[in-house]
Amino acid sequence: MSGTHTPSSPRENPMHLAAFVVAGPVSGCHGGWRHPAANTQLLSASYYTQIGQLLEQGRFDMLFLADILAIPRRYENSLESQLTMGALGALRLDPMVVLSLIAASTKHLGLASTISTSYFDPYSVARSLATLDHLSAGRAAWNIVTSFQQAEAANFGLTEQLSREERYERAEEFVQVACKLWDSWGDDALKLDTATPQFADADQVRSIDHQGKWFNVQGPLNVSRPPQGRPVFIQAGASGTGKDFAARWADVVFVTHSSLESAQAFYSEMKDRARHYGRNPDELKILPGIVPIVGETESIALEQEKILSDLTQPEAGLSTLSYHLDIDLAEFPQDEVLPDIDVPGVQGHYKEVAELTRKTKMGLRELGHRYGIGPLRDFVGDGDHVAHNLQRWYEAKACDGFMIQVPYLPGGLENFVRLVVPRLQDKGLFRKEYDGTTLRDHLGLTRPERQQADA
Ligand SMILES: Cc1cc2nc3c(=O)[nH]c(=O)nc-3n(C[C@H](O)[C@H](O)[C@H](O)COP(=O)(O)O)c2cc1C
Protein backbone atom coordinates (compact mmCIF):
# COMPACT_ATOMS: atom_id res chain seq x y z
CA MET A 1 0.00 0.00 0.00
CA SER A 2 1.75 3.13 -1.08
CA GLY A 3 -0.25 6.21 -0.08
CA THR A 4 2.40 8.29 -1.86
CA HIS A 5 0.15 10.04 -4.37
CA THR A 6 -0.77 13.61 -3.66
CA PRO A 7 -4.34 14.23 -4.79
CA SER A 8 -4.57 17.05 -7.27
CA SER A 9 -7.30 19.63 -6.97
CA PRO A 10 -10.37 18.60 -8.98
CA ARG A 11 -9.96 21.93 -10.80
CA GLU A 12 -6.75 20.65 -12.39
CA ASN A 13 -8.81 17.95 -14.07
CA PRO A 14 -11.76 18.69 -16.34
CA MET A 15 -15.30 18.00 -15.19
CA HIS A 16 -16.89 14.81 -16.50
CA LEU A 17 -20.49 14.38 -17.56
CA ALA A 18 -22.25 11.07 -17.97
CA ALA A 19 -25.94 10.54 -18.62
CA PHE A 20 -27.88 8.00 -16.61
CA VAL A 21 -30.48 6.49 -18.92
CA VAL A 22 -32.85 3.59 -18.47
CA ALA A 23 -34.06 1.76 -21.57
CA GLY A 24 -37.53 1.94 -20.07
CA PRO A 25 -39.96 4.54 -18.74
CA VAL A 26 -37.95 6.39 -16.05
CA SER A 27 -34.46 7.84 -16.31
CA GLY A 28 -34.75 10.74 -13.86
CA CYS A 29 -38.27 11.38 -12.68
CA HIS A 30 -41.11 8.90 -12.22
CA GLY A 31 -43.65 11.26 -13.80
CA GLY A 32 -41.32 12.00 -16.72
CA TRP A 33 -42.69 9.52 -19.24
CA ARG A 34 -46.08 11.27 -18.97
CA HIS A 35 -44.61 14.76 -19.51
CA PRO A 36 -46.31 16.42 -22.51
CA ALA A 37 -42.95 16.79 -24.29
CA ALA A 38 -41.74 13.24 -23.53
CA ASN A 39 -41.35 10.69 -26.30
CA THR A 40 -43.00 7.39 -25.29
CA GLN A 41 -41.56 5.41 -28.22
CA LEU A 42 -39.30 3.50 -25.82
CA LEU A 43 -39.26 0.47 -28.07
CA SER A 44 -38.03 2.24 -31.18
CA ALA A 45 -34.42 2.35 -32.34
CA SER A 46 -34.67 6.05 -33.20
CA TYR A 47 -35.48 6.92 -29.56
CA TYR A 48 -32.04 5.67 -28.48
CA THR A 49 -30.03 6.89 -31.45
CA GLN A 50 -31.47 10.38 -30.90
CA ILE A 51 -30.41 10.30 -27.23
CA GLY A 52 -26.90 9.17 -28.21
CA GLN A 53 -26.56 11.91 -30.80
CA LEU A 54 -27.81 14.59 -28.40
CA LEU A 55 -25.27 13.49 -25.80
CA GLU A 56 -22.51 13.64 -28.35
CA GLN A 57 -23.56 17.14 -29.38
CA GLY A 58 -23.27 18.02 -25.68
CA ARG A 59 -19.76 16.45 -25.60
CA PHE A 60 -20.76 14.07 -22.81
CA ASP A 61 -18.17 11.53 -21.68
CA MET A 62 -20.62 8.67 -21.77
CA LEU A 63 -24.10 7.30 -21.75
CA PHE A 64 -24.72 4.94 -18.85
CA LEU A 65 -27.52 2.38 -19.14
CA ALA A 66 -28.80 1.09 -15.82
CA ASP A 67 -30.32 -2.39 -15.72
CA ILE A 68 -32.08 -4.96 -13.60
CA LEU A 69 -33.12 -8.51 -14.44
CA ALA A 70 -36.71 -8.69 -13.19
CA ILE A 71 -39.81 -6.56 -12.92
CA PRO A 72 -39.78 -5.69 -9.20
CA ARG A 73 -42.53 -7.14 -7.03
CA ARG A 74 -41.35 -5.94 -3.63
CA TYR A 75 -44.15 -3.42 -3.02
CA GLU A 76 -47.27 -5.27 -1.75
CA ASN A 77 -45.71 -8.44 -3.18
CA SER A 78 -47.12 -7.49 -6.57
CA LEU A 79 -46.09 -6.30 -10.05
CA GLU A 80 -49.09 -3.97 -10.13
CA SER A 81 -47.55 -0.69 -8.92
CA GLN A 82 -44.50 -0.85 -11.19
CA LEU A 83 -46.47 -1.84 -14.28
CA THR A 84 -49.50 0.40 -13.87
CA MET A 85 -47.60 3.52 -12.91
CA GLY A 86 -44.65 2.99 -15.24
CA ALA A 87 -42.18 3.04 -12.35
CA LEU A 88 -38.41 2.55 -12.66
CA GLY A 89 -38.45 -1.23 -13.08
CA ALA A 90 -41.54 -1.64 -15.27
CA LEU A 91 -39.64 -2.35 -18.51
CA ARG A 92 -35.96 -2.74 -19.50
CA LEU A 93 -34.55 -3.44 -22.91
CA ASP A 94 -31.27 -5.34 -23.01
CA PRO A 95 -28.57 -2.66 -22.59
CA MET A 96 -25.91 -4.31 -24.79
CA VAL A 97 -28.28 -4.38 -27.75
CA VAL A 98 -29.28 -0.75 -27.22
CA LEU A 99 -25.62 0.31 -26.91
CA SER A 100 -24.65 -1.51 -30.11
CA LEU A 101 -27.23 0.57 -31.89
CA ILE A 102 -25.92 3.79 -30.37
CA ALA A 103 -22.33 2.78 -31.15
CA ALA A 104 -23.22 2.70 -34.83
CA SER A 105 -24.78 6.17 -34.79
CA THR A 106 -22.13 8.03 -32.72
CA LYS A 107 -18.35 8.47 -32.92
CA HIS A 108 -17.09 9.66 -29.53
CA LEU A 109 -19.64 8.92 -26.83
CA GLY A 110 -18.66 6.35 -24.20
CA LEU A 111 -21.14 3.45 -23.88
CA ALA A 112 -21.67 1.93 -20.42
CA SER A 113 -23.66 -1.23 -19.87
CA THR A 114 -24.86 -2.56 -16.53
CA ILE A 115 -24.16 -6.29 -16.26
CA SER A 116 -24.66 -8.45 -13.18
CA THR A 117 -21.90 -10.67 -11.82
CA SER A 118 -24.45 -12.76 -9.95
CA TYR A 119 -26.42 -14.15 -12.90
CA PHE A 120 -24.10 -14.25 -15.91
CA ASP A 121 -20.75 -15.88 -16.50
CA PRO A 122 -17.39 -14.20 -17.08
CA TYR A 123 -16.68 -15.73 -20.50
CA SER A 124 -19.81 -14.43 -22.19
CA VAL A 125 -19.62 -11.02 -20.45
CA ALA A 126 -15.93 -10.57 -21.34
CA ARG A 127 -16.75 -11.52 -24.92
CA SER A 128 -19.74 -9.13 -25.27
CA LEU A 129 -17.83 -6.21 -23.78
CA ALA A 130 -14.72 -6.89 -25.89
CA THR A 131 -16.98 -6.98 -28.95
CA LEU A 132 -18.60 -3.64 -28.02
CA ASP A 133 -15.19 -2.11 -27.33
CA HIS A 134 -13.93 -3.19 -30.77
CA LEU A 135 -17.04 -2.18 -32.69
CA SER A 136 -17.11 1.24 -30.99
CA ALA A 137 -13.32 1.75 -31.33
CA GLY A 138 -12.67 1.87 -27.58
CA ARG A 139 -15.78 3.32 -26.01
CA ALA A 140 -17.15 0.47 -23.85
CA ALA A 141 -17.71 0.56 -20.09
CA TRP A 142 -19.11 -1.97 -17.66
CA ASN A 143 -21.23 -1.03 -14.66
CA ILE A 144 -20.37 -3.98 -12.43
CA VAL A 145 -23.39 -4.81 -10.30
CA THR A 146 -23.94 -7.64 -7.86
CA SER A 147 -27.78 -7.38 -8.07
CA PHE A 148 -30.03 -7.19 -5.06
CA GLN A 149 -33.54 -8.46 -5.79
CA GLN A 150 -35.06 -11.79 -4.88
CA ALA A 151 -37.13 -11.49 -8.09
CA GLU A 152 -33.87 -11.55 -10.11
CA ALA A 153 -32.66 -14.72 -8.38
CA ALA A 154 -36.02 -16.32 -9.19
CA ASN A 155 -35.51 -15.59 -12.89
CA PHE A 156 -32.22 -17.48 -12.91
CA GLY A 157 -33.26 -20.71 -11.22
CA LEU A 158 -32.40 -19.79 -7.62
CA THR A 159 -34.81 -19.97 -4.71
CA GLU A 160 -32.71 -17.52 -2.65
CA GLN A 161 -30.31 -14.85 -3.81
CA LEU A 162 -26.72 -15.14 -2.59
CA SER A 163 -25.84 -13.17 0.56
CA ARG A 164 -24.21 -9.74 0.05
CA GLU A 165 -20.81 -11.17 1.05
CA GLU A 166 -21.17 -14.08 -1.38
CA ARG A 167 -22.30 -11.74 -4.14
CA TYR A 168 -19.19 -9.62 -3.73
CA GLU A 169 -16.95 -12.70 -3.44
CA ARG A 170 -18.36 -13.97 -6.72
CA ALA A 171 -18.00 -10.49 -8.27
CA GLU A 172 -14.34 -10.39 -7.28
CA GLU A 173 -13.55 -13.68 -9.00
CA PHE A 174 -15.80 -12.77 -11.94
CA VAL A 175 -13.85 -9.57 -12.64
CA GLN A 176 -10.50 -11.33 -12.22
CA VAL A 177 -11.51 -13.96 -14.76
CA ALA A 178 -12.81 -11.33 -17.20
CA CYS A 179 -9.49 -9.46 -16.95
CA LYS A 180 -7.53 -12.66 -17.57
CA LEU A 181 -9.68 -13.31 -20.65
CA TRP A 182 -9.12 -9.81 -22.06
CA ASP A 183 -5.41 -10.32 -21.43
CA SER A 184 -5.40 -13.74 -23.08
CA TRP A 185 -4.46 -12.01 -26.35
CA GLY A 186 -1.40 -9.80 -26.71
CA ASP A 187 -2.12 -6.33 -28.05
CA ASP A 188 -0.29 -7.17 -31.24
CA ALA A 189 -1.59 -10.74 -31.67
CA LEU A 190 -4.02 -10.10 -34.48
CA LYS A 191 -1.88 -9.83 -37.64
CA LEU A 192 -4.36 -10.03 -40.55
CA ASP A 193 -1.36 -10.52 -42.80
CA THR A 194 -2.72 -11.84 -46.09
CA ALA A 195 0.68 -12.32 -47.72
CA THR A 196 2.48 -14.52 -45.15
CA PRO A 197 -0.30 -15.67 -44.54
CA GLN A 198 -0.77 -15.13 -40.80
CA PHE A 199 -4.16 -14.30 -39.35
CA ALA A 200 -3.04 -14.23 -35.71
CA ASP A 201 0.23 -14.89 -33.87
CA ALA A 202 -0.52 -18.01 -31.83
CA ASP A 203 2.47 -17.30 -29.55
CA GLN A 204 0.69 -14.21 -28.27
CA VAL A 205 -2.58 -15.98 -27.41
CA ARG A 206 -2.76 -18.11 -24.27
CA SER A 207 -5.23 -20.17 -22.27
CA ILE A 208 -6.03 -18.86 -18.82
CA ASP A 209 -6.81 -22.19 -17.12
CA HIS A 210 -8.64 -20.50 -14.29
CA GLN A 211 -9.92 -22.76 -11.52
CA GLY A 212 -11.66 -21.03 -8.65
CA LYS A 213 -14.49 -21.29 -6.17
CA TRP A 214 -17.08 -19.87 -8.55
CA PHE A 215 -15.72 -20.39 -12.05
CA ASN A 216 -13.57 -22.77 -14.08
CA VAL A 217 -12.58 -21.20 -17.37
CA GLN A 218 -10.00 -22.51 -19.82
CA GLY A 219 -9.82 -19.62 -22.30
CA PRO A 220 -8.46 -17.94 -24.30
CA LEU A 221 -11.21 -15.54 -25.30
CA ASN A 222 -12.24 -15.82 -28.93
CA VAL A 223 -12.09 -12.04 -29.32
CA SER A 224 -8.76 -10.19 -29.47
CA ARG A 225 -7.67 -7.75 -26.73
CA PRO A 226 -10.06 -4.77 -26.58
CA PRO A 227 -8.79 -1.35 -27.78
CA GLN A 228 -8.97 0.01 -24.21
CA GLY A 229 -7.16 -3.03 -22.78
CA ARG A 230 -10.30 -3.62 -20.82
CA PRO A 231 -13.55 -1.65 -20.68
CA VAL A 232 -13.87 1.20 -18.19
CA PHE A 233 -15.24 -0.17 -14.90
CA ILE A 234 -18.10 1.57 -13.09
CA GLN A 235 -19.43 0.60 -9.66
CA ALA A 236 -22.15 1.83 -7.33
CA GLY A 237 -21.84 -0.30 -4.19
CA ALA A 238 -22.10 1.67 -0.95
CA SER A 239 -21.76 -0.96 1.79
CA GLY A 240 -18.27 -1.28 3.31
CA THR A 241 -17.60 -4.29 1.07
CA GLY A 242 -19.02 -2.42 -1.93
CA LYS A 243 -16.81 0.62 -1.34
CA ASP A 244 -13.74 -1.56 -0.97
CA PHE A 245 -14.58 -3.37 -4.17
CA ALA A 246 -14.97 -0.03 -5.95
CA ALA A 247 -11.72 1.33 -4.50
CA ARG A 248 -9.83 -1.64 -5.92
CA TRP A 249 -11.54 -2.09 -9.28
CA ALA A 250 -13.60 0.90 -10.37
CA ASP A 251 -12.56 3.68 -12.72
CA VAL A 252 -15.84 5.48 -12.04
CA VAL A 253 -18.09 5.38 -8.98
CA PHE A 254 -21.71 6.35 -9.32
CA VAL A 255 -23.60 7.46 -6.19
CA THR A 256 -26.65 9.44 -5.13
CA HIS A 257 -26.63 11.93 -2.25
CA SER A 258 -29.16 14.18 -0.66
CA SER A 259 -26.66 16.93 0.25
CA LEU A 260 -23.37 18.49 -0.75
CA GLU A 261 -21.91 17.56 2.65
CA SER A 262 -22.57 13.83 2.29
CA ALA A 263 -21.14 13.96 -1.25
CA GLN A 264 -17.95 15.61 0.08
CA ALA A 265 -17.57 13.01 2.83
CA PHE A 266 -18.05 10.16 0.35
CA TYR A 267 -15.62 11.74 -2.13
CA SER A 268 -12.77 12.03 0.33
CA GLU A 269 -13.47 8.58 1.79
CA MET A 270 -13.32 6.94 -1.66
CA LYS A 271 -10.14 8.78 -2.65
CA ASP A 272 -8.56 7.62 0.63
CA ARG A 273 -9.66 4.05 -0.02
CA ALA A 274 -8.14 4.16 -3.52
CA ARG A 275 -4.89 5.53 -2.06
CA HIS A 276 -4.93 2.75 0.53
CA TYR A 277 -4.90 0.21 -2.32
CA GLY A 278 -1.91 1.90 -3.92
CA ARG A 279 -3.91 3.58 -6.66
CA ASN A 280 -3.66 7.13 -7.94
CA PRO A 281 -6.89 8.65 -6.55
CA ASP A 282 -7.22 10.75 -9.71
CA GLU A 283 -7.86 7.50 -11.57
CA LEU A 284 -11.04 6.91 -9.56
CA LYS A 285 -13.72 9.31 -10.76
CA ILE A 286 -16.68 9.99 -8.51
CA LEU A 287 -19.90 10.99 -10.28
CA PRO A 288 -22.96 11.69 -8.14
CA GLY A 289 -26.37 11.43 -9.80
CA ILE A 290 -28.49 14.57 -10.06
CA VAL A 291 -31.85 15.34 -11.64
CA PRO A 292 -31.58 18.82 -13.20
CA ILE A 293 -34.74 20.67 -14.17
CA VAL A 294 -33.63 23.45 -16.49
CA GLY A 295 -35.58 26.21 -18.24
CA GLU A 296 -34.83 29.42 -20.14
CA THR A 297 -35.77 31.29 -16.97
CA GLU A 298 -36.12 30.35 -13.33
CA SER A 299 -39.89 30.63 -13.50
CA ILE A 300 -40.05 28.24 -16.49
CA ALA A 301 -37.90 25.74 -14.58
CA LEU A 302 -40.11 26.03 -11.48
CA GLU A 303 -43.18 25.56 -13.62
CA GLN A 304 -41.61 22.43 -15.12
CA GLU A 305 -40.81 21.18 -11.64
CA LYS A 306 -44.46 21.65 -10.66
CA ILE A 307 -45.63 19.72 -13.75
CA LEU A 308 -43.21 16.87 -13.00
CA SER A 309 -44.16 16.86 -9.34
CA ASP A 310 -47.88 16.65 -10.19
CA LEU A 311 -47.21 13.80 -12.61
CA THR A 312 -45.24 11.79 -10.03
CA GLN A 313 -47.37 9.42 -8.00
CA PRO A 314 -46.03 8.95 -4.45
CA GLU A 315 -46.80 5.25 -4.68
CA ALA A 316 -44.60 4.91 -7.79
CA GLY A 317 -41.65 6.34 -5.84
CA LEU A 318 -42.45 4.13 -2.83
CA SER A 319 -42.70 1.08 -5.05
CA THR A 320 -39.24 1.79 -6.49
CA LEU A 321 -37.79 2.60 -3.07
CA SER A 322 -39.24 -0.69 -1.79
CA TYR A 323 -37.28 -2.74 -4.30
CA HIS A 324 -34.17 -0.61 -3.88
CA LEU A 325 -34.23 -1.20 -0.11
CA ASP A 326 -35.65 -4.73 -0.45
CA ILE A 327 -38.37 -3.87 2.06
CA ASP A 328 -42.13 -3.60 1.52
CA LEU A 329 -42.79 0.02 2.46
CA ALA A 330 -46.56 -0.50 2.10
CA GLU A 331 -46.39 -2.24 5.50
CA PHE A 332 -45.28 0.95 7.31
CA PRO A 333 -47.60 3.80 8.43
CA GLN A 334 -47.63 6.13 5.44
CA ASP A 335 -47.74 9.41 7.39
CA GLU A 336 -44.89 8.54 9.74
CA VAL A 337 -41.17 8.85 9.07
CA LEU A 338 -39.16 5.93 7.74
CA PRO A 339 -37.81 4.28 10.92
CA ASP A 340 -34.14 3.40 11.36
CA ILE A 341 -33.96 -0.07 9.90
CA ASP A 342 -31.41 -2.59 8.83
CA VAL A 343 -31.86 -2.61 5.09
CA PRO A 344 -31.00 -5.72 3.09
CA GLY A 345 -31.06 -3.85 -0.26
CA VAL A 346 -28.95 -1.08 -1.78
CA GLN A 347 -27.01 0.73 0.96
CA GLY A 348 -26.41 3.81 -1.20
CA HIS A 349 -30.13 4.43 -1.68
CA TYR A 350 -30.86 3.83 2.01
CA LYS A 351 -28.21 6.34 3.13
CA GLU A 352 -29.68 8.92 0.78
CA VAL A 353 -33.27 8.61 2.06
CA ALA A 354 -32.26 8.16 5.71
CA GLU A 355 -30.35 11.45 5.54
CA LEU A 356 -33.31 13.19 3.91
CA THR A 357 -35.68 11.80 6.54
CA ARG A 358 -33.43 12.93 9.41
CA LYS A 359 -33.20 16.42 7.95
CA THR A 360 -36.79 17.02 6.87
CA LYS A 361 -38.80 14.61 9.06
CA MET A 362 -41.03 14.01 6.05
CA GLY A 363 -43.51 11.13 6.23
CA LEU A 364 -43.17 8.01 4.11
CA ARG A 365 -45.72 9.04 1.50
CA GLU A 366 -43.98 12.38 0.94
CA LEU A 367 -40.64 10.59 0.86
CA GLY A 368 -42.01 8.34 -1.89
CA HIS A 369 -43.07 11.39 -3.84
CA ARG A 370 -39.68 13.07 -3.39
CA TYR A 371 -37.83 9.87 -4.27
CA GLY A 372 -39.99 9.58 -7.37
CA ILE A 373 -39.09 13.09 -8.54
CA GLY A 374 -35.39 12.86 -7.73
CA PRO A 375 -34.44 14.51 -4.46
CA LEU A 376 -31.87 17.27 -5.00
CA ARG A 377 -33.27 20.80 -5.23
CA ASP A 378 -29.96 22.56 -5.98
CA PHE A 379 -30.35 21.88 -9.68
CA VAL A 380 -33.65 23.51 -10.62
CA GLY A 381 -33.40 26.83 -12.45
CA ASP A 382 -32.04 28.51 -15.56
CA GLY A 383 -28.81 27.41 -17.24
CA ASP A 384 -26.66 29.81 -15.21
CA HIS A 385 -28.10 28.66 -11.92
CA VAL A 386 -27.65 24.96 -12.67
CA ALA A 387 -24.13 25.46 -14.10
CA HIS A 388 -23.21 27.53 -11.03
CA ASN A 389 -24.30 24.76 -8.67
CA LEU A 390 -22.50 22.09 -10.69
CA GLN A 391 -19.37 24.23 -10.39
CA ARG A 392 -19.95 24.71 -6.66
CA TRP A 393 -20.15 20.96 -6.04
CA TYR A 394 -17.18 20.30 -8.26
CA GLU A 395 -14.97 22.92 -6.67
CA ALA A 396 -16.00 21.87 -3.18
CA LYS A 397 -14.49 18.45 -3.95
CA ALA A 398 -17.81 16.71 -3.75
CA CYS A 399 -17.24 15.04 -7.14
CA ASP A 400 -15.24 14.78 -10.37
CA GLY A 401 -18.32 15.39 -12.46
CA PHE A 402 -21.93 14.24 -12.60
CA MET A 403 -24.24 11.50 -13.66
CA ILE A 404 -27.03 13.54 -15.22
CA GLN A 405 -30.48 12.01 -14.87
CA VAL A 406 -32.79 14.17 -16.97
CA PRO A 407 -36.40 14.21 -15.78
CA TYR A 408 -37.85 13.25 -19.16
CA LEU A 409 -36.52 12.33 -22.59
CA PRO A 410 -35.51 13.71 -24.96
CA GLY A 411 -36.66 17.26 -23.99
CA GLY A 412 -34.91 17.35 -20.60
CA LEU A 413 -31.68 16.41 -22.31
CA GLU A 414 -32.11 18.97 -25.10
CA ASN A 415 -32.57 21.64 -22.42
CA PHE A 416 -29.47 20.54 -20.52
CA VAL A 417 -27.31 20.45 -23.64
CA ARG A 418 -28.64 23.81 -24.90
CA LEU A 419 -28.78 25.73 -21.62
CA VAL A 420 -26.23 24.25 -19.20
CA VAL A 421 -23.37 22.74 -21.24
CA PRO A 422 -22.43 26.07 -22.94
CA ARG A 423 -22.29 27.77 -19.52
CA LEU A 424 -19.90 25.08 -18.25
CA GLN A 425 -17.82 25.47 -21.42
CA ASP A 426 -17.71 29.27 -21.00
CA LYS A 427 -16.40 28.75 -17.47
CA GLY A 428 -13.63 26.51 -18.86
CA LEU A 429 -14.92 23.61 -16.80
CA PHE A 430 -16.02 21.30 -19.58
CA ARG A 431 -14.65 20.32 -23.00
CA LYS A 432 -15.78 22.11 -26.16
CA GLU A 433 -14.50 19.31 -28.38
CA TYR A 434 -13.48 15.73 -27.76
CA ASP A 435 -9.70 15.62 -27.76
CA GLY A 436 -9.33 11.84 -27.73
CA THR A 437 -11.12 8.91 -29.23
CA THR A 438 -11.62 6.32 -26.48
CA LEU A 439 -13.66 6.59 -23.30
CA ARG A 440 -10.42 6.27 -21.33
CA ASP A 441 -9.16 9.35 -23.21
CA HIS A 442 -12.28 11.30 -22.24
CA LEU A 443 -11.97 10.31 -18.59
CA GLY A 444 -8.19 10.83 -18.43
CA LEU A 445 -7.55 7.18 -17.50
CA THR A 446 -4.47 5.20 -18.40
CA ARG A 447 -4.81 2.10 -20.55
CA PRO A 448 -4.07 -1.05 -18.48
CA GLU A 449 -1.01 -3.05 -19.55
CA ARG A 450 -1.51 -6.71 -20.37
CA GLN A 451 -0.83 -8.67 -17.18
CA GLN A 452 1.52 -11.66 -17.05
CA ALA A 453 -0.29 -14.97 -17.18
CA ASP A 454 0.28 -15.73 -13.48
CA ALA A 455 -0.66 -12.21 -12.22
C1 LIG B 1 -26.87 5.17 -7.76
C2 LIG B 1 -26.94 3.70 -7.84
C3 LIG B 1 -27.27 3.09 -9.06
C4 LIG B 1 -27.36 1.70 -9.17
N1 LIG B 1 -27.73 1.13 -10.36
C5 LIG B 1 -27.89 -0.23 -10.42
C6 LIG B 1 -28.36 -0.87 -11.60
O1 LIG B 1 -28.62 -0.24 -12.64
N2 LIG B 1 -28.54 -2.21 -11.56
C7 LIG B 1 -28.28 -2.97 -10.46
O2 LIG B 1 -28.46 -4.19 -10.49
N3 LIG B 1 -27.81 -2.37 -9.33
C8 LIG B 1 -27.65 -1.05 -9.29
N4 LIG B 1 -27.22 -0.47 -8.13
C9 LIG B 1 -26.85 -1.36 -7.03
C10 LIG B 1 -25.35 -1.50 -6.84
O3 LIG B 1 -24.65 -1.72 -8.01
C11 LIG B 1 -24.97 -2.63 -5.88
O4 LIG B 1 -25.17 -3.87 -6.45
C12 LIG B 1 -25.83 -2.54 -4.69
O5 LIG B 1 -25.74 -1.23 -4.24
C13 LIG B 1 -25.42 -3.52 -3.63
O6 LIG B 1 -24.20 -3.15 -3.13
P1 LIG B 1 -24.06 -2.50 -1.69
O7 LIG B 1 -24.66 -3.49 -0.76
O8 LIG B 1 -22.57 -2.37 -1.53
O9 LIG B 1 -24.77 -1.20 -1.71
C14 LIG B 1 -27.11 0.92 -8.02
C15 LIG B 1 -26.78 1.53 -6.81
C16 LIG B 1 -26.70 2.90 -6.71
C17 LIG B 1 -26.34 3.51 -5.39
The ligand as an SDF file (V2000), in Angstrom:
LIG
                    3D

 31 33  0  0  0  0  0  0  0  0999 V2000
  -26.8730    5.1710   -7.7600 C   0  0  0  0  0  0  0  0  0  0  0  0
  -26.9450    3.6980   -7.8420 C   0  0  0  0  0  0  0  0  0  0  0  0
  -27.2710    3.0870   -9.0580 C   0  0  0  0  0  0  0  0  0  0  0  0
  -27.3600    1.7040   -9.1730 C   0  0  0  0  0  0  0  0  0  0  0  0
  -27.7260    1.1290  -10.3640 N   0  0  0  0  0  0  0  0  0  0  0  0
  -27.8910   -0.2290  -10.4220 C   0  0  0  0  0  0  0  0  0  0  0  0
  -28.3640   -0.8690  -11.6050 C   0  0  0  0  0  0  0  0  0  0  0  0
  -28.6170   -0.2410  -12.6380 O   0  0  0  0  0  0  0  0  0  0  0  0
  -28.5400   -2.2130  -11.5600 N   0  0  0  0  0  0  0  0  0  0  0  0
  -28.2810   -2.9700  -10.4570 C   0  0  0  0  0  0  0  0  0  0  0  0
  -28.4610   -4.1870  -10.4950 O   0  0  0  0  0  0  0  0  0  0  0  0
  -27.8140   -2.3750   -9.3330 N   0  0  0  0  0  0  0  0  0  0  0  0
  -27.6460   -1.0480   -9.2880 C   0  0  0  0  0  0  0  0  0  0  0  0
  -27.2190   -0.4670   -8.1280 N   0  0  0  0  0  0  0  0  0  0  0  0
  -26.8520   -1.3590   -7.0260 C   0  0  0  0  0  0  0  0  0  0  0  0
  -25.3500   -1.4980   -6.8410 C   0  0  0  0  0  0  0  0  0  0  0  0
  -24.6490   -1.7250   -8.0090 O   0  0  0  0  0  0  0  0  0  0  0  0
  -24.9730   -2.6310   -5.8750 C   0  0  0  0  0  0  0  0  0  0  0  0
  -25.1660   -3.8750   -6.4490 O   0  0  0  0  0  0  0  0  0  0  0  0
  -25.8260   -2.5380   -4.6880 C   0  0  0  0  0  0  0  0  0  0  0  0
  -25.7380   -1.2280   -4.2440 O   0  0  0  0  0  0  0  0  0  0  0  0
  -25.4210   -3.5240   -3.6320 C   0  0  0  0  0  0  0  0  0  0  0  0
  -24.1950   -3.1520   -3.1270 O   0  0  0  0  0  0  0  0  0  0  0  0
  -24.0550   -2.5040   -1.6850 P   0  0  0  0  0  0  0  0  0  0  0  0
  -24.6590   -3.4900   -0.7560 O   0  0  0  0  0  0  0  0  0  0  0  0
  -22.5710   -2.3700   -1.5290 O   0  0  0  0  0  0  0  0  0  0  0  0
  -24.7680   -1.2020   -1.7140 O   0  0  0  0  0  0  0  0  0  0  0  0
  -27.1080    0.9150   -8.0210 C   0  0  0  0  0  0  0  0  0  0  0  0
  -26.7750    1.5260   -6.8110 C   0  0  0  0  0  0  0  0  0  0  0  0
  -26.6990    2.9010   -6.7050 C   0  0  0  0  0  0  0  0  0  0  0  0
  -26.3400    3.5110   -5.3850 C   0  0  0  0  0  0  0  0  0  0  0  0
  1  2  1  0
  2  3  1  0
  2 30  2  0
  3  4  2  0
  4  5  1  0
  4 28  1  0
  5  6  2  0
  6  7  1  0
  6 13  1  0
  7  8  2  0
  7  9  1  0
  9 10  1  0
 10 11  2  0
 10 12  1  0
 12 13  2  0
 13 14  1  0
 14 15  1  0
 14 28  1  0
 15 16  1  0
 16 17  1  0
 16 18  1  0
 18 19  1  0
 18 20  1  0
 20 21  1  0
 20 22  1  0
 22 23  1  0
 23 24  1  0
 24 25  2  0
 24 26  1  0
 24 27  1  0
 28 29  2  0
 29 30  1  0
 30 31  1  0
M  END
$$$$
